[in-house]
C-alpha cells in the first residue's frame, strides 16, 4: 500500500479517516436505496427517466422516495460539517482515545438516524440519534474555537 509515513503517525487522523469513510459509504448506500425505491415505485424526478420507464405519468413525486431524499439531505447537512470539524480537530493533537470516542459517537448516531428514517421507527428514535450525533460536533467546534481564539 502506498501511504505517507507522516499521515500514518497521526492516529487521530487515521481514526477520523476510518469513520469518515464509513459515513461516506453510508451516504452512497442511501443514494442507491433512493434509486431502487424510485424504480420500484415508478416515481422519477426527470421526464426522460419516466419516459424510459413507462411514460410521463411516472414523472412524479412519491412519499417513500421523498423520505429517502430527506434522509440523504439530512446526511449532507450533518456529515459534511463533521468532515470539516473532524479534520481540523485532528490537527489539534487531541487524545486519540477521546477523539475516537467523538468520531464513534457521531458515526453510530448517524447510522441509527438513517435506519430510523428509512424504516420509519417510532419517534423520538430519529431525533435522539440526531441529537446524540451533534454532541461530538459541538465539542469539536468548541475545542477548535478555543484553540484558535488567540488568532482571531
Protein Blocks (a to p, Z undefined) as FASTA:
>chain_A
ZZdfklmmmmmlmmmmmmmmmmmmmmmmmmmmmmmmmmmnopafbfklmmmnopaklgcc
dfklmmmmmmmmmmmmmmmmmmmmmmmmmmnopafklmmmmmmmmmmmmmmmmmmmmnop
acfklmmmmmmmmmmmmmmmmmmmmmmmmmZZ
